[in-house]
Amino acid sequence: MVENKQGVAILMHPQTKKSEVSFVSIKPTLTSTLLFIRNKGNHSKIENDFWNYLKQFEMPNWNNCGNR
């Protein structure tokens, strides 16, 4: 899409450099919180594996956010 002038892409690290595509480094000036939410109940092994993977990252305790 970028090559066809139909969009913009945000990449962590570009895999290739093409002369017809411009690459501009950006420096973040803001931070935000990304929340992962799921329903209570039974989940597949893949869902549980992903959920457990996410637990290794430091996250605020949002368990009481519904009580505000």
PyMOL Python script that loads the backbone (N, CA, C, O; Angstrom):
from pymol import cmd

cmd.read_pdbstr("""\
ATOM      1  N   MET A   1       0.827  -1.192   0.000  1.00  0.00           N
ATOM      2  CA  MET A   1       0.000   0.000   0.000  1.00  0.00           C
ATOM      3  C   MET A   1       0.876   1.262   0.000  1.00  0.00           C
ATOM      4  O   MET A   1       0.566   2.242  -0.678  1.00  0.00           O
ATOM      5  N   VAL A   2       1.957   1.225   0.759  1.00  0.00           N
ATOM      6  CA  VAL A   2       2.828   2.395   0.799  1.00  0.00           C
ATOM      7  C   VAL A   2       3.447   2.646  -0.567  1.00  0.00           C
ATOM      8  O   VAL A   2       3.478   3.777  -1.053  1.00  0.00           O
ATOM      9  N   GLU A   3       3.937   1.582  -1.173  1.00  0.00           N
ATOM     10  CA  GLU A   3       4.552   1.722  -2.497  1.00  0.00           C
ATOM     11  C   GLU A   3       3.576   2.285  -3.528  1.00  0.00           C
ATOM     12  O   GLU A   3       3.983   3.009  -4.437  1.00  0.00           O
ATOM     13  N   ASN A   4       2.299   1.959  -3.394  1.00  0.00           N
ATOM     14  CA  ASN A   4       1.275   2.420  -4.338  1.00  0.00           C
ATOM     15  C   ASN A   4       0.643   3.742  -3.922  1.00  0.00           C
ATOM     16  O   ASN A   4      -0.377   4.152  -4.475  1.00  0.00           O
ATOM     17  N   LYS A   5       1.262   4.414  -2.934  1.00  0.00           N
ATOM     18  CA  LYS A   5       0.762   5.704  -2.433  1.00  0.00           C
ATOM     19  C   LYS A   5      -0.677   5.606  -1.921  1.00  0.00           C
ATOM     20  O   LYS A   5      -1.486   6.507  -2.142  1.00  0.00           O
ATOM     21  N   GLN A   6      -0.983   4.504  -1.234  1.00  0.00           N
ATOM     22  CA  GLN A   6      -2.325   4.288  -0.712  1.00  0.00           C
ATOM     23  C   GLN A   6      -2.359   4.223   0.810  1.00  0.00           C
ATOM     24  O   GLN A   6      -3.405   3.927   1.388  1.00  0.00           O
ATOM     25  N   GLY A   7      -1.238   4.494   1.467  1.00  0.00           N
ATOM     26  CA  GLY A   7      -1.270   4.414   2.915  1.00  0.00           C
ATOM     27  C   GLY A   7       0.078   4.675   3.548  1.00  0.00           C
ATOM     28  O   GLY A   7       1.065   4.967   2.874  1.00  0.00           O
ATOM     29  N   VAL A   8       0.088   4.560   4.864  1.00  0.00           N
ATOM     30  CA  VAL A   8       1.270   4.764   5.686  1.00  0.00           C
ATOM     31  C   VAL A   8       1.457   3.518   6.528  1.00  0.00           C
ATOM     32  O   VAL A   8       0.475   2.897   6.934  1.00  0.00           O
ATOM     33  N   ALA A   9       2.694   3.141   6.797  1.00  0.00           N
ATOM     34  CA  ALA A   9       2.964   1.984   7.636  1.00  0.00           C
ATOM     35  C   ALA A   9       3.860   2.409   8.790  1.00  0.00           C
ATOM     36  O   ALA A   9       4.801   3.178   8.596  1.00  0.00           O
ATOM     37  N   ILE A  10       3.574   1.916   9.982  1.00  0.00           N
ATOM     38  CA  ILE A  10       4.429   2.128  11.132  1.00  0.00           C
ATOM     39  C   ILE A  10       5.114   0.798  11.410  1.00  0.00           C
ATOM     40  O   ILE A  10       4.451  -0.206  11.669  1.00  0.00           O
ATOM     41  N   LEU A  11       6.435   0.793  11.355  1.00  0.00           N
ATOM     42  CA  LEU A  11       7.221  -0.422  11.506  1.00  0.00           C
ATOM     43  C   LEU A  11       8.148  -0.302  12.697  1.00  0.00           C
ATOM     44  O   LEU A  11       8.630   0.788  13.004  1.00  0.00           O
ATOM     45  N   MET A  12       8.402  -1.414  13.369  1.00  0.00           N
ATOM     46  CA  MET A  12       9.395  -1.405  14.436  1.00  0.00           C
ATOM     47  C   MET A  12      10.780  -1.211  13.833  1.00  0.00           C
ATOM     48  O   MET A  12      11.522  -0.323  14.253  1.00  0.00           O
ATOM     49  N   HIS A  13      11.123  -2.019  12.872  1.00  0.00           N
ATOM     50  CA  HIS A  13      12.386  -1.930  12.140  1.00  0.00           C
ATOM     51  C   HIS A  13      12.115  -2.387  10.720  1.00  0.00           C
ATOM     52  O   HIS A  13      11.685  -3.523  10.514  1.00  0.00           O
ATOM     53  N   PRO A  14      12.354  -1.535   9.735  1.00  0.00           N
ATOM     54  CA  PRO A  14      12.108  -1.968   8.354  1.00  0.00           C
ATOM     55  C   PRO A  14      13.034  -3.117   7.968  1.00  0.00           C
ATOM     56  O   PRO A  14      14.220  -3.104   8.295  1.00  0.00           O
ATOM     57  N   GLN A  15      12.489  -4.101   7.274  1.00  0.00           N
ATOM     58  CA  GLN A  15      13.272  -5.267   6.855  1.00  0.00           C
ATOM     59  C   GLN A  15      14.169  -4.934   5.666  1.00  0.00           C
ATOM     60  O   GLN A  15      15.262  -5.485   5.531  1.00  0.00           O
ATOM     61  N   THR A  16      13.708  -4.043   4.816  1.00  0.00           N
ATOM     62  CA  THR A  16      14.488  -3.660   3.635  1.00  0.00           C
ATOM     63  C   THR A  16      14.391  -2.156   3.453  1.00  0.00           C
ATOM     64  O   THR A  16      13.461  -1.517   3.946  1.00  0.00           O
ATOM     65  N   LYS A  17      15.326  -1.617   2.767  1.00  0.00           N
ATOM     66  CA  LYS A  17      15.296  -0.188   2.415  1.00  0.00           C
ATOM     67  C   LYS A  17      15.079  -0.106   0.910  1.00  0.00           C
ATOM     68  O   LYS A  17      15.841  -0.696   0.145  1.00  0.00           O
ATOM     69  N   LYS A  18      14.064   0.606   0.483  1.00  0.00           N
ATOM     70  CA  LYS A  18      13.774   0.783  -0.937  1.00  0.00           C
ATOM     71  C   LYS A  18      13.921   2.258  -1.259  1.00  0.00           C
ATOM     72  O   LYS A  18      13.446   3.109  -0.506  1.00  0.00           O
ATOM     73  N   SER A  19      14.564   2.563  -2.354  1.00  0.00           N
ATOM     74  CA  SER A  19      14.799   3.958  -2.713  1.00  0.00           C
ATOM     75  C   SER A  19      13.506   4.705  -3.030  1.00  0.00           C
ATOM     76  O   SER A  19      13.458   5.926  -2.883  1.00  0.00           O
ATOM     77  N   GLU A  20      12.464   4.009  -3.458  1.00  0.00           N
ATOM     78  CA  GLU A  20      11.214   4.684  -3.806  1.00  0.00           C
ATOM     79  C   GLU A  20      10.279   4.876  -2.600  1.00  0.00           C
ATOM     80  O   GLU A  20       9.193   5.436  -2.746  1.00  0.00           O
ATOM     81  N   VAL A  21      10.697   4.414  -1.410  1.00  0.00           N
ATOM     82  CA  VAL A  21       9.892   4.554  -0.201  1.00  0.00           C
ATOM     83  C   VAL A  21      10.700   5.355   0.815  1.00  0.00           C
ATOM     84  O   VAL A  21      11.883   5.084   1.022  1.00  0.00           O
ATOM     85  N   SER A  22      10.067   6.342   1.449  1.00  0.00           N
ATOM     86  CA  SER A  22      10.736   7.154   2.466  1.00  0.00           C
ATOM     87  C   SER A  22      10.575   6.520   3.840  1.00  0.00           C
ATOM     88  O   SER A  22       9.482   6.084   4.202  1.00  0.00           O
ATOM     89  N   PHE A  23      11.652   6.468   4.598  1.00  0.00           N
ATOM     90  CA  PHE A  23      11.635   5.974   5.970  1.00  0.00           C
ATOM     91  C   PHE A  23      11.958   7.145   6.886  1.00  0.00           C
ATOM     92  O   PHE A  23      12.984   7.802   6.710  1.00  0.00           O
ATOM     93  N   VAL A  24      11.093   7.416   7.865  1.00  0.00           N
ATOM     94  CA  VAL A  24      11.281   8.523   8.795  1.00  0.00           C
ATOM     95  C   VAL A  24      11.230   7.967  10.213  1.00  0.00           C
ATOM     96  O   VAL A  24      10.240   7.353  10.610  1.00  0.00           O
ATOM     97  N   SER A  25      12.295   8.183  10.971  1.00  0.00           N
ATOM     98  CA  SER A  25      12.301   7.755  12.371  1.00  0.00           C
ATOM     99  C   SER A  25      11.432   8.697  13.186  1.00  0.00           C
ATOM    100  O   SER A  25      11.419   9.905  12.951  1.00  0.00           O
ATOM    101  N   ILE A  26      10.704   8.134  14.148  1.00  0.00           N
ATOM    102  CA  ILE A  26       9.898   8.956  15.043  1.00  0.00           C
ATOM    103  C   ILE A  26      10.328   8.683  16.472  1.00  0.00           C
ATOM    104  O   ILE A  26      10.725   7.569  16.814  1.00  0.00           O
ATOM    105  N   LYS A  27      10.246   9.699  17.289  1.00  0.00           N
ATOM    106  CA  LYS A  27      10.558   9.563  18.708  1.00  0.00           C
ATOM    107  C   LYS A  27       9.264   9.757  19.481  1.00  0.00           C
ATOM    108  O   LYS A  27       8.649  10.819  19.401  1.00  0.00           O
ATOM    109  N   PRO A  28       8.845   8.741  20.230  1.00  0.00           N
ATOM    110  CA  PRO A  28       7.590   8.863  20.973  1.00  0.00           C
ATOM    111  C   PRO A  28       7.683   9.965  22.028  1.00  0.00           C
ATOM    112  O   PRO A  28       8.700  10.101  22.707  1.00  0.00           O
ATOM    113  N   THR A  29       6.629  10.736  22.156  1.00  0.00           N
ATOM    114  CA  THR A  29       6.569  11.783  23.173  1.00  0.00           C
ATOM    115  C   THR A  29       5.483  11.494  24.209  1.00  0.00           C
ATOM    116  O   THR A  29       5.407  12.176  25.231  1.00  0.00           O
ATOM    117  N   LEU A  30       4.659  10.509  23.957  1.00  0.00           N
ATOM    118  CA  LEU A  30       3.595  10.126  24.883  1.00  0.00           C
ATOM    119  C   LEU A  30       3.634   8.629  25.120  1.00  0.00           C
ATOM    120  O   LEU A  30       4.169   7.879  24.303  1.00  0.00           O
ATOM    121  N   THR A  31       3.081   8.203  26.208  1.00  0.00           N
ATOM    122  CA  THR A  31       2.910   6.775  26.460  1.00  0.00           C
ATOM    123  C   THR A  31       1.426   6.512  26.693  1.00  0.00           C
ATOM    124  O   THR A  31       0.667   7.420  27.031  1.00  0.00           O
ATOM    125  N   SER A  32       1.033   5.282  26.512  1.00  0.00           N
ATOM    126  CA  SER A  32      -0.347   4.903  26.763  1.00  0.00           C
ATOM    127  C   SER A  32      -0.369   3.492  27.325  1.00  0.00           C
ATOM    128  O   SER A  32       0.649   2.802  27.349  1.00  0.00           O
ATOM    129  N   THR A  33      -1.527   3.081  27.770  1.00  0.00           N
ATOM    130  CA  THR A  33      -1.704   1.750  28.339  1.00  0.00           C
ATOM    131  C   THR A  33      -2.562   0.928  27.400  1.00  0.00           C
ATOM    132  O   THR A  33      -3.618   1.374  26.949  1.00  0.00           O
ATOM    133  N   LEU A  34      -2.102  -0.265  27.113  1.00  0.00           N
ATOM    134  CA  LEU A  34      -2.843  -1.197  26.274  1.00  0.00           C
ATOM    135  C   LEU A  34      -3.401  -2.280  27.182  1.00  0.00           C
ATOM    136  O   LEU A  34      -2.649  -2.934  27.905  1.00  0.00           O
ATOM    137  N   LEU A  35      -4.710  -2.473  27.151  1.00  0.00           N
ATOM    138  CA  LEU A  35      -5.357  -3.464  28.004  1.00  0.00           C
ATOM    139  C   LEU A  35      -5.778  -4.673  27.187  1.00  0.00           C
ATOM    140  O   LEU A  35      -6.289  -4.544  26.074  1.00  0.00           O
ATOM    141  N   PHE A  36      -5.559  -5.835  27.751  1.00  0.00           N
ATOM    142  CA  PHE A  36      -6.046  -7.083  27.165  1.00  0.00           C
ATOM    143  C   PHE A  36      -7.126  -7.601  28.087  1.00  0.00           C
ATOM    144  O   PHE A  36      -6.893  -7.779  29.283  1.00  0.00           O
ATOM    145  N   ILE A  37      -8.302  -7.844  27.547  1.00  0.00           N
ATOM    146  CA  ILE A  37      -9.469  -8.239  28.335  1.00  0.00           C
ATOM    147  C   ILE A  37     -10.063  -9.494  27.717  1.00  0.00           C
ATOM    148  O   ILE A  37     -10.119  -9.628  26.495  1.00  0.00           O
ATOM    149  N   ARG A  38     -10.505 -10.407  28.564  1.00  0.00           N
ATOM    150  CA  ARG A  38     -11.191 -11.592  28.057  1.00  0.00           C
ATOM    151  C   ARG A  38     -12.301 -11.976  29.013  1.00  0.00           C
ATOM    152  O   ARG A  38     -12.281 -11.609  30.188  1.00  0.00           O
ATOM    153  N   ASN A  39     -13.272 -12.717  28.500  1.00  0.00           N
ATOM    154  CA  ASN A  39     -14.387 -13.190  29.310  1.00  0.00           C
ATOM    155  C   ASN A  39     -13.904 -14.261  30.275  1.00  0.00           C
ATOM    156  O   ASN A  39     -12.954 -14.992  29.993  1.00  0.00           O
ATOM    157  N   LYS A  40     -14.578 -14.338  31.423  1.00  0.00           N
ATOM    158  CA  LYS A  40     -14.296 -15.423  32.363  1.00  0.00           C
ATOM    159  C   LYS A  40     -14.833 -16.718  31.770  1.00  0.00           C
ATOM    160  O   LYS A  40     -15.788 -16.707  30.993  1.00  0.00           O
ATOM    161  N   GLY A  41     -14.219 -17.823  32.138  1.00  0.00           N
ATOM    162  CA  GLY A  41     -14.707 -19.104  31.667  1.00  0.00           C
ATOM    163  C   GLY A  41     -13.620 -19.937  31.039  1.00  0.00           C
ATOM    164  O   GLY A  41     -12.431 -19.691  31.243  1.00  0.00           O
ATOM    165  N   ASN A  42     -14.038 -20.922  30.275  1.00  0.00           N
ATOM    166  CA  ASN A  42     -13.094 -21.836  29.636  1.00  0.00           C
ATOM    167  C   ASN A  42     -12.480 -21.189  28.402  1.00  0.00           C
ATOM    168  O   ASN A  42     -13.153 -20.484  27.651  1.00  0.00           O
ATOM    169  N   HIS A  43     -11.181 -21.447  28.209  1.00  0.00           N
ATOM    170  CA  HIS A  43     -10.456 -20.908  27.068  1.00  0.00           C
ATOM    171  C   HIS A  43      -9.607 -22.017  26.458  1.00  0.00           C
ATOM    172  O   HIS A  43      -9.268 -22.997  27.121  1.00  0.00           O
ATOM    173  N   SER A  44      -9.277 -21.846  25.203  1.00  0.00           N
ATOM    174  CA  SER A  44      -8.430 -22.836  24.531  1.00  0.00           C
ATOM    175  C   SER A  44      -7.010 -22.751  25.078  1.00  0.00           C
ATOM    176  O   SER A  44      -6.655 -21.784  25.752  1.00  0.00           O
ATOM    177  N   LYS A  45      -6.208 -23.756  24.789  1.00  0.00           N
ATOM    178  CA  LYS A  45      -4.817 -23.771  25.221  1.00  0.00           C
ATOM    179  C   LYS A  45      -4.070 -22.577  24.654  1.00  0.00           C
ATOM    180  O   LYS A  45      -3.270 -21.960  25.357  1.00  0.00           O
ATOM    181  N   ILE A  46      -4.315 -22.243  23.397  1.00  0.00           N
ATOM    182  CA  ILE A  46      -3.626 -21.105  22.778  1.00  0.00           C
ATOM    183  C   ILE A  46      -4.005 -19.802  23.487  1.00  0.00           C
ATOM    184  O   ILE A  46      -3.141 -18.963  23.746  1.00  0.00           O
ATOM    185  N   GLU A  47      -5.285 -19.632  23.799  1.00  0.00           N
ATOM    186  CA  GLU A  47      -5.705 -18.424  24.518  1.00  0.00           C
ATOM    187  C   GLU A  47      -5.031 -18.337  25.882  1.00  0.00           C
ATOM    188  O   GLU A  47      -4.558 -17.273  26.282  1.00  0.00           O
ATOM    189  N   ASN A  48      -4.988 -19.457  26.590  1.00  0.00           N
ATOM    190  CA  ASN A  48      -4.347 -19.479  27.902  1.00  0.00           C
ATOM    191  C   ASN A  48      -2.844 -19.245  27.792  1.00  0.00           C
ATOM    192  O   ASN A  48      -2.272 -18.536  28.620  1.00  0.00           O
ATOM    193  N   ASP A  49      -2.199 -19.823  26.792  1.00  0.00           N
ATOM    194  CA  ASP A  49      -0.767 -19.601  26.591  1.00  0.00           C
ATOM    195  C   ASP A  49      -0.479 -18.131  26.331  1.00  0.00           C
ATOM    196  O   ASP A  49       0.471 -17.578  26.884  1.00  0.00           O
ATOM    197  N   PHE A  50      -1.294 -17.488  25.490  1.00  0.00           N
ATOM    198  CA  PHE A  50      -1.103 -16.073  25.203  1.00  0.00           C
ATOM    199  C   PHE A  50      -1.342 -15.238  26.456  1.00  0.00           C
ATOM    200  O   PHE A  50      -0.585 -14.312  26.746  1.00  0.00           O
ATOM    201  N   TRP A  51      -2.389 -15.567  27.191  1.00  0.00           N
ATOM    202  CA  TRP A  51      -2.711 -14.836  28.421  1.00  0.00           C
ATOM    203  C   TRP A  51      -1.559 -14.944  29.415  1.00  0.00           C
ATOM    204  O   TRP A  51      -1.171 -13.953  30.034  1.00  0.00           O
ATOM    205  N   ASN A  52      -1.018 -16.141  29.564  1.00  0.00           N
ATOM    206  CA  ASN A  52       0.106 -16.343  30.479  1.00  0.00           C
ATOM    207  C   ASN A  52       1.360 -15.624  29.994  1.00  0.00           C
ATOM    208  O   ASN A  52       2.144 -15.133  30.805  1.00  0.00           O
ATOM    209  N   TYR A  53       1.555 -15.559  28.687  1.00  0.00           N
ATOM    210  CA  TYR A  53       2.667 -14.803  28.121  1.00  0.00           C
ATOM    211  C   TYR A  53       2.547 -13.322  28.491  1.00  0.00           C
ATOM    212  O   TYR A  53       3.536 -12.689  28.860  1.00  0.00           O
ATOM    213  N   LEU A  54       1.331 -12.773  28.391  1.00  0.00           N
ATOM    214  CA  LEU A  54       1.117 -11.369  28.713  1.00  0.00           C
ATOM    215  C   LEU A  54       1.392 -11.058  30.178  1.00  0.00           C
ATOM    216  O   LEU A  54       1.792  -9.942  30.510  1.00  0.00           O
ATOM    217  N   LYS A  55       1.184 -12.022  31.045  1.00  0.00           N
ATOM    218  CA  LYS A  55       1.361 -11.805  32.482  1.00  0.00           C
ATOM    219  C   LYS A  55       2.806 -11.492  32.858  1.00  0.00           C
ATOM    220  O   LYS A  55       3.053 -10.964  33.942  1.00  0.00           O
ATOM    221  N   GLN A  56       3.758 -11.802  31.997  1.00  0.00           N
ATOM    222  CA  GLN A  56       5.158 -11.547  32.337  1.00  0.00           C
ATOM    223  C   GLN A  56       5.504 -10.058  32.275  1.00  0.00           C
ATOM    224  O   GLN A  56       6.540  -9.646  32.795  1.00  0.00           O
ATOM    225  N   PHE A  57       4.654  -9.251  31.648  1.00  0.00           N
ATOM    226  CA  PHE A  57       4.906  -7.826  31.524  1.00  0.00           C
ATOM    227  C   PHE A  57       4.270  -7.083  32.688  1.00  0.00           C
ATOM    228  O   PHE A  57       3.211  -7.466  33.185  1.00  0.00           O
ATOM    229  N   GLU A  58       4.923  -6.030  33.107  1.00  0.00           N
ATOM    230  CA  GLU A  58       4.406  -5.241  34.219  1.00  0.00           C
ATOM    231  C   GLU A  58       3.146  -4.515  33.784  1.00  0.00           C
ATOM    232  O   GLU A  58       3.158  -3.761  32.811  1.00  0.00           O
ATOM    233  N   MET A  59       2.065  -4.743  34.504  1.00  0.00           N
ATOM    234  CA  MET A  59       0.797  -4.105  34.175  1.00  0.00           C
ATOM    235  C   MET A  59       0.163  -3.571  35.448  1.00  0.00           C
ATOM    236  O   MET A  59       0.297  -4.178  36.511  1.00  0.00           O
ATOM    237  N   PRO A  60      -0.522  -2.445  35.350  1.00  0.00           N
ATOM    238  CA  PRO A  60      -1.241  -1.946  36.528  1.00  0.00           C
ATOM    239  C   PRO A  60      -2.395  -2.881  36.867  1.00  0.00           C
ATOM    240  O   PRO A  60      -2.875  -3.618  36.005  1.00  0.00           O
ATOM    241  N   ASN A  61      -2.829  -2.854  38.090  1.00  0.00           N
ATOM    242  CA  ASN A  61      -3.959  -3.683  38.515  1.00  0.00           C
ATOM    243  C   ASN A  61      -5.259  -2.961  38.161  1.00  0.00           C
ATOM    244  O   ASN A  61      -5.642  -1.998  38.826  1.00  0.00           O
ATOM    245  N   TRP A  62      -5.923  -3.424  37.126  1.00  0.00           N
ATOM    246  CA  TRP A  62      -7.163  -2.797  36.654  1.00  0.00           C
ATOM    247  C   TRP A  62      -8.385  -3.608  37.075  1.00  0.00           C
ATOM    248  O   TRP A  62      -9.481  -3.382  36.563  1.00  0.00           O
ATOM    249  N   ASN A  63      -8.207  -4.555  38.009  1.00  0.00           N
ATOM    250  CA  ASN A  63      -9.332  -5.430  38.393  1.00  0.00           C
ATOM    251  C   ASN A  63     -10.498  -4.657  38.980  1.00  0.00           C
ATOM    252  O   ASN A  63     -11.634  -5.128  38.916  1.00  0.00           O
ATOM    253  N   ASN A  64     -10.254  -3.493  39.546  1.00  0.00           N
ATOM    254  CA  ASN A  64     -11.324  -2.737  40.161  1.00  0.00           C
ATOM    255  C   ASN A  64     -11.794  -1.556  39.314  1.00  0.00           C
ATOM    256  O   ASN A  64     -12.486  -0.673  39.820  1.00  0.00           O
ATOM    257  N   CYS A  65     -11.426  -1.529  38.027  1.00  0.00           N
ATOM    258  CA  CYS A  65     -11.764  -0.362  37.196  1.00  0.00           C
ATOM    259  C   CYS A  65     -13.274  -0.245  36.978  1.00  0.00           C
ATOM    260  O   CYS A  65     -13.751   0.853  36.691  1.00  0.00           O
ATOM    261  N   GLY A  66     -14.035  -1.312  37.100  1.00  0.00           N
ATOM    262  CA  GLY A  66     -15.475  -1.242  36.918  1.00  0.00           C
ATOM    263  C   GLY A  66     -16.193  -0.620  38.097  1.00  0.00           C
ATOM    264  O   GLY A  66     -17.381  -0.308  38.008  1.00  0.00           O
ATOM    265  N   ASN A  67     -15.477  -0.435  39.211  1.00  0.00           N
ATOM    266  CA  ASN A  67     -16.087   0.108  40.405  1.00  0.00           C
ATOM    267  C   ASN A  67     -15.963   1.626  40.501  1.00  0.00           C
ATOM    268  O   ASN A  67     -16.334   2.199  41.525  1.00  0.00           O
ATOM    269  N   ARG A  68     -15.462   2.285  39.483  1.00  0.00           N
ATOM    270  CA  ARG A  68     -15.277   3.742  39.545  1.00  0.00           C
ATOM    271  C   ARG A  68     -16.535   4.480  39.237  1.00  0.00           C
ATOM    272  O   ARG A  68     -16.547   5.711  39.247  1.00  0.00           O
TER     273      ARG A  68
END
""", "prot")
cmd.dss("prot")
cmd.show_as("cartoon", "prot")
cmd.util.cbc("prot")
cmd.orient("prot")
